[in-house]
Amino acid sequence: MDEILKQFPNLSDNQRAQFAKLHELYSEWNAKINVISRKDIDELYTRHVLHSLGIAKIMEFQPGASVMDVGTGGGFPGIPLAILFPETQFYLIDVIAKKIRVVNEVAAGLGLTNVKAEQMRAEKVQQEFDFIVSRAVTNMPDFVKWVRGKVKKQSKHTLDNGILYLKGGDLTEELAVFQKTVLYNLSDYFEDEFFETKKVVYLPLKYKS
């Protein structure tokens, strides 16, 4: 939690309280429905919350923007981002109903009014969004197929609308077909060794494959 406050010093009192409450909520719900590995609960703020907020180091979502989190699992990266950007609308989807139940309960427990969570496959979603975020749910070529046609063409942001994807390791081969990809190393922002190989992959709408 201290690292969250250090990295994001301009949080409101309400945001600080929401971030502080995450451990209690996830510990409580994880005991009923396992969405985070037992060992990771103790590392919640580093491996899940701060990791999710790595996207915020690359992109500051604008008020009124819309973001879809595909394969959100227990609510990452969507829940931490929704706390940080309360005027941005977040749509969190996963194919596993019990995970969406946890997401809805956590969002309710935090009083988040900018989160909608549903059991849904990305291919079935009809809306368009400013950005699509995710955390390593599949390889990038398959992910792009899932979300093709779901990104708005007009952007009010500093980066063109597109995909912001959290992933680690050597991505050279996986991303070879995407000419417009930009990689951001999270080790440039966060000191913990967990982030040594972690990246934010940015793929603008104008990607070519």
C-alpha positions as CSV (number, residue, x, y, z in Angstrom):
1,M,0.0,0.0,0.0
2,D,2.9,2.4,0.8
3,E,4.2,1.9,-2.8
4,I,0.8,2.9,-4.2
5,L,0.9,6.1,-2.2
6,K,4.5,6.8,-3.3
7,Q,3.8,6.2,-7.0
8,F,0.4,8.1,-7.0
9,P,0.8,10.9,-4.4
10,N,-2.2,12.9,-5.6
11,L,-4.9,10.5,-4.5
12,S,-8.0,11.8,-2.8
13,D,-8.9,10.7,0.7
14,N,-11.6,8.5,-0.8
15,Q,-9.2,6.9,-3.3
16,R,-6.7,6.2,-0.5
17,A,-9.5,4.6,1.5
18,Q,-10.6,2.5,-1.5
19,F,-7.1,1.2,-2.1
20,A,-6.6,0.4,1.6
21,K,-9.8,-1.6,1.6
22,L,-8.8,-3.8,-1.3
23,H,-6.8,-6.3,0.9
24,E,-9.7,-6.8,3.3
25,L,-12.2,-7.3,0.4
26,Y,-10.1,-9.7,-1.6
27,S,-9.0,-11.7,1.4
28,E,-12.7,-12.1,2.4
29,W,-13.9,-13.1,-1.1
30,N,-10.9,-15.2,-1.9
31,A,-11.6,-17.4,1.0
32,K,-15.1,-18.1,-0.5
33,I,-14.2,-18.1,-4.3
34,N,-10.5,-18.5,-5.1
35,V,-9.6,-15.9,-7.7
36,I,-6.1,-15.1,-6.5
37,S,-3.5,-17.7,-5.6
38,R,-3.2,-18.1,-1.8
39,K,0.5,-16.9,-1.8
40,D,-0.4,-13.9,-3.9
41,I,-2.9,-12.5,-1.4
42,D,0.0,-11.4,0.7
43,E,1.5,-9.7,-2.3
44,L,-1.8,-8.2,-3.5
45,Y,-0.6,-4.6,-3.7
46,T,2.6,-5.4,-5.7
47,R,1.6,-8.3,-7.9
48,H,-2.0,-7.3,-8.7
49,V,-2.8,-3.7,-7.7
50,L,0.5,-1.9,-8.6
51,H,0.9,-4.2,-11.7
52,S,-2.5,-3.1,-12.9
53,L,-1.6,0.5,-12.3
54,G,1.3,0.2,-14.6
55,I,-1.1,1.0,-17.3
56,A,-1.7,4.4,-15.6
57,K,2.0,5.2,-16.0
58,I,1.5,5.0,-19.8
59,M,-2.0,6.4,-20.2
60,E,-4.1,8.9,-18.2
61,F,-7.7,8.0,-19.1
62,Q,-9.8,11.1,-19.7
63,P,-13.2,11.9,-18.0
64,G,-16.0,10.3,-20.0
65,A,-13.7,7.8,-21.7
66,S,-14.7,4.1,-21.9
67,V,-12.4,1.1,-21.2
68,M,-13.1,-2.6,-21.5
69,D,-11.1,-5.1,-19.4
70,V,-11.1,-8.5,-21.2
71,G,-10.5,-11.6,-19.0
72,T,-10.6,-9.5,-15.9
73,G,-10.4,-12.5,-13.5
74,G,-10.8,-11.1,-10.0
75,G,-10.9,-7.5,-11.4
76,F,-7.4,-6.8,-12.6
77,P,-6.4,-4.4,-14.1
78,G,-9.9,-3.0,-14.2
79,I,-10.7,-2.4,-10.4
80,P,-7.5,-0.5,-9.5
81,L,-7.8,1.6,-12.7
82,A,-11.4,2.4,-11.9
83,I,-10.3,3.7,-8.4
84,L,-7.6,5.8,-10.0
85,F,-9.9,7.2,-12.8
86,P,-13.3,7.7,-11.2
87,E,-14.7,9.6,-14.1
88,T,-13.8,6.9,-16.7
89,Q,-16.3,4.1,-17.3
90,F,-14.9,0.6,-17.0
91,Y,-16.6,-2.6,-18.4
92,L,-15.0,-5.7,-17.0
93,I,-15.7,-9.1,-18.6
94,D,-14.8,-12.7,-18.0
95,V,-16.2,-16.0,-19.1
96,I,-16.2,-17.4,-15.6
97,A,-19.3,-16.4,-13.6
98,K,-17.9,-16.8,-10.1
99,K,-15.0,-14.4,-10.9
100,I,-17.5,-11.8,-12.1
101,R,-19.4,-12.3,-8.9
102,V,-16.3,-11.4,-6.9
103,V,-15.7,-8.3,-9.2
104,N,-19.2,-7.1,-8.6
105,E,-18.9,-7.6,-4.8
106,V,-15.6,-5.8,-4.6
107,A,-16.8,-2.9,-6.7
108,A,-19.9,-2.6,-4.5
109,G,-17.8,-2.8,-1.3
110,L,-15.6,0.0,-2.6
111,G,-18.6,2.1,-3.7
112,L,-17.4,2.2,-7.3
113,T,-20.1,3.6,-9.6
114,N,-17.9,3.6,-12.8
115,V,-17.6,-0.2,-13.0
116,K,-19.9,-2.6,-14.9
117,A,-19.0,-6.3,-14.8
118,E,-20.5,-9.2,-16.8
119,Q,-20.0,-12.8,-17.7
120,M,-19.2,-12.3,-21.4
121,R,-16.9,-13.4,-24.2
122,A,-15.1,-10.5,-25.9
123,E,-16.2,-11.6,-29.3
124,K,-19.9,-11.1,-28.2
125,V,-19.5,-7.5,-27.1
126,Q,-21.3,-5.1,-29.3
127,Q,-20.0,-1.7,-28.0
128,E,-16.9,0.2,-28.9
129,F,-14.4,1.6,-26.4
130,D,-11.6,4.1,-26.2
131,F,-9.2,1.5,-24.9
132,I,-9.1,-2.2,-24.3
133,V,-7.0,-3.4,-21.4
134,S,-6.0,-6.9,-20.3
135,R,-3.5,-8.9,-18.3
136,A,-1.9,-11.7,-20.3
137,V,-5.1,-13.7,-21.0
138,T,-3.7,-15.1,-24.3
139,N,-1.2,-14.4,-27.1
140,M,-1.5,-11.0,-28.8
141,P,-2.6,-12.3,-32.3
142,D,-5.5,-14.2,-30.7
143,F,-6.4,-11.3,-28.5
144,V,-6.5,-8.8,-31.4
145,K,-8.9,-11.2,-33.2
146,W,-11.2,-11.2,-30.1
147,V,-11.4,-7.4,-29.9
148,R,-11.2,-6.3,-33.6
149,G,-13.7,-3.7,-34.4
150,K,-14.3,-2.8,-30.7
151,V,-12.1,0.4,-30.5
152,K,-13.5,3.8,-31.2
153,K,-11.7,5.6,-34.1
154,Q,-11.7,9.1,-32.5
155,S,-9.3,9.7,-29.6
156,K,-9.2,12.5,-27.0
157,H,-6.1,11.0,-25.4
158,T,-2.4,11.6,-25.8
159,L,-2.1,8.2,-27.5
160,D,-4.4,6.9,-30.2
161,N,-7.1,4.6,-29.0
162,G,-6.1,1.0,-28.9
163,I,-5.0,-1.9,-26.7
164,L,-3.0,-1.6,-23.5
165,Y,-1.8,-5.1,-22.5
166,L,0.1,-6.2,-19.5
167,K,2.5,-9.0,-20.2
168,G,6.0,-10.3,-19.3
169,G,8.9,-12.1,-20.8
170,D,10.3,-12.0,-24.3
171,L,7.6,-10.9,-26.6
172,T,9.7,-10.5,-29.8
173,E,8.2,-13.4,-31.7
174,E,4.6,-12.9,-30.5
175,L,4.6,-9.2,-31.6
176,A,6.5,-9.6,-34.8
177,V,3.5,-9.2,-37.0
178,F,2.4,-6.0,-35.4
179,Q,4.3,-3.1,-36.9
180,K,2.9,-0.3,-34.6
181,T,3.6,-1.9,-31.2
182,V,5.3,0.1,-28.5
183,L,6.7,-1.6,-25.4
184,Y,7.0,0.1,-22.0
185,N,9.1,-1.6,-19.4
186,L,7.5,-1.4,-16.0
187,S,10.9,-1.7,-14.4
188,D,11.4,1.9,-15.5
189,Y,8.6,2.9,-13.1
190,F,8.6,0.4,-10.3
191,E,11.6,-0.9,-8.4
192,D,10.4,-4.3,-7.1
193,E,12.1,-7.2,-8.8
194,F,8.6,-8.6,-9.7
195,F,8.5,-5.9,-12.5
196,E,11.9,-6.8,-14.0
197,T,10.4,-8.5,-17.1
198,K,6.9,-7.0,-17.0
199,K,5.7,-4.7,-19.8
200,V,2.8,-2.7,-21.0
201,V,2.2,-3.5,-24.7
202,Y,0.6,-0.6,-26.5
203,L,-1.1,-1.4,-29.8
204,P,-2.8,1.6,-31.4
205,L,-6.0,1.2,-33.5
206,K,-4.0,1.6,-36.6
207,Y,-2.2,-1.7,-36.0
208,K,-1.3,-3.8,-39.0
209,S,-1.0,-7.6,-38.9
